[in-house]
Amino acid sequence: MDTSPLQELWTSWDSLILVAYFPATAIIGYLYRTRSKEGLAQFLLAGRALPLPILLGTAFASWYDTWTIMGQAEAVWKMGMALLFIYIVPTAIFRLPLALWVGPKFREQMPETVYTLPDLLSHLYDQRTGNLGAVLILVELVYAGALLFIVAEALHYILGWPILPMVALCALVVLFYTTISGLWATAVTDLFQFAVMTSGAGLLVYFLLEGVGGFAGLSALLEPQDPALLKPLGRESAPTILSWCVTALALYTSPQSYQRFGAARSGKDIQVAYLLVLTLGVCFGAVMVLVGLVARAQFPELVPSEGIWRVIFGALPAGGRGLFLVGLASAAMSTLDTDLLWGSTVVVKNIVRDTFGVQMTEEQLVRASRLCIPLLGISLIGFSRFFEEGVSHAWYYIGGFTASVFFFPIVGGLYFSSRPRGAAAGWVTLTAGVTFYVVWQALGPTVEIPSNFATFVFSGLIFFTCRALGKPPGEGPLQPGEGA
């Protein structure tokens, strides 16, 4: 890629903003180190007392990550405006119940012993369901590798810096404050990163529309290329549309969602914060749809990522380019720190202690989780290499997998208190779902229905079949942990 057009637009103001960002983030995280020394609840869940403004910032920054910026823009380059109607808007609609009912229910009704998503599965069903869920949910960490690669690729395109050292730099900053300060550092830095992300996006939309002559000018440029780019559903097939809708459900099954719910002061705070997050998320997604369309209109001959960066840099003034690049780094780091935090706790608490029976005190759990964070960070640097060919479908596949396999065991378990034959609905649905997904994915081009949609339907059938085979009417609901 010829990076000279981007480098020529880079100014000393942009460099100052970029250079200041990384130490500022590390310092903010370091200042909260003392709050994480009081046990697992403080380290992982900030003492279950995050104030509403911090909850809002950390919820937005962790839900709307680097893929929301570059991944969506790349997907729009290929799919056109359809992404807005088959993913961005449905995502907000489908997540409303999560914000209004599921999250508050989890916060108000789950016991204090539930720290992680596998803990929730163990509480709803039994220990073996939690053990299986602990192993399967770690697949989400691969997605964090994609976020790292996006930032490193951007720094490479713009400044000519090598990709691998940039991946390592972002990872090291996050490892520093997450390891020493836990969720308090993660949440407060997320609030800072939330401000940076939204400021960069607000600047961008103003200058973009001014540069292409408004929506009328944009339509005139895209129509000759492919009229389908401006159609609400584009050229997407019905199975593909349904598959994107399933992906929109992935945050119902994300460990970071339940970590934030558990850290909130109350269910009411969750409702207020996440309703605002959903509203801002649609606006943010619409901005990136605009970026993708403008890039496709102006630079159809380039690869998507190069065209997108040329549009962004061409639209923004000096200083604004650095702010947007920092916003991209913020989006990646705010999700990465969350994934490292819950991932280390799942490995140490749910796999090492609960699955393999290694006895640890709470103090030892926290210490071991801190030691595990750097190890996971190194693995994420390796995972980032999986996405060298592009990141437009990273969330489609990874989010689609977790949504299709975990949705019914989690949401169904929360709302159907009659536990059919103890662990049956949880353990059987997880086992059958992941097996079905692997088999369906292996069939590849021989089937037209995407794996995540097919698995979602199959898992629902398995879950409700297990529920129907529970205790006969009149015997009453099974109690938590009661087996067949």
N, C-alpha and C positions, 0 to 999 in steps of 0.2 A: 504494500500500500504506500502511496505517495503521501507522506505526512507533512510536506512543506507548506501546503495551504493552511493547515491548522496551526503549525508552529509560527507562521508569520503573523497570525492574529493574536497570539499569546503575548501578554504584556507583563511588565513588572508588578502591576497591581494584582493580576491574576496569580502570579507566583507568590506574592506576599500572603494572599488569602489561603492558598494551598499549603504553604509551609507552616502557617500559623495554626491550621486546623488540627493536625495530628497531635502536637504537644498539648493544645488546649483541651482536646478530648481526654487525653491521658491524665492531665492534671485534675479535671473535673471528676473523673472516676476515682483518682487517688484520694481526693478529699473525703470520700465517703467510706474509706476503708474500715473505720472503727465500728461502723454500724453492722458489719457482717460477722462480728466475733462473738455473737451471743447465741449461736446455735443454728440448726438447719433451717428453721423458719425465717430467721433473719437473712441468712446467706442466700437461700433460694427464693423466698417469698417476701423479702423486705418487712418481715414481722407482720405480714397481712395488714399493712397500714399505709399503702401508697395514697397520698393526697390526690384529689381529683385532677388537678392540672398535670401532675406527673403521670397519672394513669392515662390521660388523654394523649400526651406526647409519646409515651412508650407504646401504647396500643397502635397509634398510627404508624410510628416508625418501624414497628416490628411486623405489622400486617402489610404495609405497602413498602416493598423493598426495592432492590436494584432491578429486579425483573419487571416491576411496575414501571420503571423508567425506560430502560433500554430493551428489555424483553418484549414489552407490549408494543413499543415503537417498531421493533423488527417484525413482530407478528402482523402489525398493520401494514407494513411495507408489502407483505405477501398476501394478506387477506383483505386489505382495505378497511372501510368503515364498519364492516361486519363485526369486527371484534368488539366494538362498542355495544352492539345489540345482542350478541350471543355470549358475551362474557362479562364485560364491565358493569352494565346495568343489571343483568341477572345476578351477578355476584352480590351487589348491594341488596337486592330484594331477598335473595335466598339467605343472606346473613342476618336479616332483621330478627328472626326468631332466636338466633344465637345471642344477639345483643339484648333483646327484650326479656327472654325467658330462660334459655339454657344457661347462659353465664350467671345471671342472678340466682337461679336455682342451685347451681353448683356451689356458689359462694355461701349461700345461706344454709344449705342442707348437708353438705359434705363434712365429715368429722375432721378434726385437726390433724389426724394421722395421714390424711391424703395430701401428699406433696406433689406427686407426678401423675402423668397419664396412666402408667402401669399400676400405680397405687389405686387409681379410680377403678380400673378394670378388676383388680383384686377385691375391692370393696363391693362392686356390683355383682361379681360372680364368685371367683375363688382364686387361690394363689397361682394355679397353673395358667389361668387366663392372663393374669398380670405378667407372669414370666414370659409367655409367648408374645404378648403385646410389647414388652420391653425390648425384645430382640427385633421385632418387625418395625417398630416405629423409628429405629435408628436409621432407616433408609432416608429419612428427611435430611440427615446431615449431608448427604450427597448434594442436595440442592444448595446448601450453603457454599459448597465449592464453586457452583456456577456463579453465585453472587461475587465471590472474590475475583473470579476470572473477568467479569464484566468491568470491574474497577481497574484491574491491572491492564486490560486491553485498552481501556480509554486513556490511561496514562502513557501507554506505549504509542498509541496513535497520535496523541497530542504533543508529547514531549520527547518521544523517541526512546523512553526508558525501557529496559528489558522487562518482559512480563513476569518471570518467576520472582525476581527481587521485589517487584511491586506487590505481588501476592503475599510474599513473606512480610513486607512492611505493614500492610493492612492487618494481617493476622497478628503480628506481634503487638501492635497497639491495643487491639481488642483483648488479647491474652493477658496483657499487663493489668488493665483495670478490672477485667472480669474475675481474674484469679484472686486478686487481693481484696476486692470489695463486693463481689456477688451482685444480687439484683439491685441493690440501692444504686450502685455505680451504673449498671446497665440502664436502669429507668431514668436516672437524671441525665446521663449522656444522651439517651434517646430523646428527651425533651429538647435538648440543645440541637440535636440532629433533625428533629421534627421542624424546628424553626428554620434551619438552613434549607431543608428540602422544599418547604412551601414557598420560601422567598425566591429560590431559584426558578421554580415552576411559574410563579406569578410574573416574574420578569420575562420569561420566555414567551408566554402566550401573547403578551402585548406586542412584542417586537416581531413575532412570527406573522401575525395577521396583517400587520402594517407592511411587511415585506412582500407578501404575495397578492396584495390587493383584495383582502377579505375572502370570504367563502366563494364568492362568484369567480374571482381570479383563480382560486385553487381548483374549482370544478373545471374551468376552461383548460387547465393544464393536464388534468387527469383523464378527462373524457377520451381524448385521442389514444391514450395508452391502453386503457381497459375500462369501459363503462361500469363493469361489475365492482370496481373499487369503491364506487360511491353508493352502491346498493346496500340496504340494511342487512341482508343476509349474504351478499356477495355471491360466490359460487360454491358455498359450503353445503355439503349434503346434510340431510336430516340426522343421520347417526353422528356426524361430526359436531353438529350444533348441540345435540343432546350430551355428547361427551364433554364439550366445553362447560356445559351447565353442571355436570357432575363435578368437574374440577372446581367450580365455584363453591362447592360444599366442603372443600378440603380443610378450611379453618375450623369446622366442627370437630375435626379429628387431629388438629395440630397441638402438640404439647405446649407450645408457647401461648396459645389461647387460654388454656386452663391454668398455666402458671400465672398469667396476668389476672385471671378471674380470682384465683386464690390469694393474690397479693392485694386486691382491692379492699378498701375499708368496708364496703357494703354492696349489696345487689343494686341499690339505687345509683351509686356511683358508676357501676358498670353500665347501666342503661344510658345514663347521660353521656358518658365518655364515648361509648361505642356507637351511639346514634350520630354523634358529631363526626366520628371517624368514618362512618359509612358515607356521610354526605361529602366530606372532604375527599374521600377516596374516589367517588364518581367524578368530581371536578378534576382531580389529579389524573385519572385515567383518560378523561376527555382531552386534557392537554397533550398527553403522549400520543393519542390518536391523531391529533393535529400535526404533531411532529413527524410521525410516520408518513402521513399523507403528503406533507410538504416535501419531505425528503424523496419520496417516490416521484413526485411531480418534477422536482428540480434536477435530480441526479439518478434517473432510471438506469443508467449504464454502470453505476457503481455497486459494490456489495452493500447490503443494507446498513451495516454498522458504520462504514465510512460515509455514506450519504447522510446518515442521521447526524453524525458529528459535524459534518460540514454545514448542515442547516443550523444546528444549535450555535456553532461558533460564528456563523455569518449573521445570525439574528441578534446576538447579545453584544452589548458594549464592553469596553475594557472594565475589568472587575467582575462583570456579570458572568463571564466565562469561567473564571476561577470559582465563583460562588456556585455555579451549576455543577462543576466537577466535584466540588466539595460536597454538594448535595447528593451526588451519585455515590461518593464514598460513604456518606452518612447512612444512606439507605442500606448499603451492604453491611456496614459495621453494626448497625442497630439490630439487624436480624442475626448476624453472626454471633454477637455476644449472647443473645438469648438462646440460640441453638447450642452454644458451648456450655451454657449454664445448665439447661435442662438435660443435655446429653450426658454431661459428666455425672449428674446425679442419678440418671437412669442406669448408667454403667455401674457405678459404685453401689448405690442403694438397691436397685431392683434386680441387677444381674449378679454382681459379686456377693452381696449379702443375702438377698431374698432367694435367688435361684440356686446359688452354690453353697449357701449356708455359712459364709464367713462372718463370724460375729464381730460387730463393731459398735462402739458407743457413738452417741451423737457427735461428740467432738472428733472422734476418729473418722466419722462419715464426712464431716465438713473438710477435714484435712485431706482425706483421700480424694474428695471431689476437686479440691484445688489442684492437686497433683495430676488429676486426670485431664483437666482443661487443656494444658499444653500438649498433651498427647493427642487429644482430639483435634487441636489446632493444626498439628503437623499432618494429620490424615486429611484435613480439609484442603490443605495446600496441594496434596496429591490429587484429591477429587477434582480440583479446579481444571486439571488437564483434560478431563472428559469433555469439556465444552469448547474446545478450540474451534469447532466447526460452526458455532453459533449457539445462542441461548434462548431463541424464541420459543422453543417448546419444552424448556426445562421444567417449568411449573406444570405444564399440561400433563407430562408423564409422571413426575414424582408426586405432585399434588393429586393427580387423578388416581394414582395407586392407593395412597393413604385414604382418600375419601371413599373409594369403592370398597376397601377392605375393612376400615374401622368405623364407618358412619353408623351402621346399625348396632354393633355391639356397644358403642358409646351412647348415642342419643336414645336408642331403644332401651338400653339398660337404665338410663336416667328416668325414663317416663313409663316403663312397664315394671312395676315393683314386684309382680308375681314372677319369680325367677324360675323358669322352666327347667326342672331337673337340675337345680343348682347351676353348674358351670356350662350346661349344654349350649344355651343360646350364645354365650360369649366365646367359649373355646372352640366349639364346632364351627361357628360362623367365621371366626378368624382363620382357622385351619382350612376350611373349605374355600373361603374367599381368596386367600393367597395362592392356593393350589390352582384354582380356576383361572386366576389372572395369569399365572405363569404358562399354563397350557394354552390359553386363548392367545396370549402374546406370541407363543411359539408358532401358532398357526399362521401368523403374519398375513401375507397378501391373499390367502385362501378365503378369508372372511372380510366382510365390509364393515361390520359393527366394531367400533373401537373397544379395546380391552377394558378400559375403565368403566364405560357404560354397561357393557355386558356383565362385568363383575359386580357392579352396583346392583343390578337387577337380581342377579343370582344370589348375592349375599342377603338381600332383603327377603327373598323366598326362603332361604335357609333359616334366617333368624325367626321369621314368623311361623315356620313349620315347627321349629324347636319349641317355640312358645305354645303352640297348639298341642304339643305332645307332653306338656307339663302335667302337674297334678290335676286330677278330675275336679270339676266344679264342686264346691262345697267343702273341700279340704282346706281352703284358705291359702294365702300366699306363702311361699317359701321365704325363709329368713336369709339375710346375707350370709354366704358361706355354707348354706345347707346344700348338700350334694344329693345325687341320685341314689 
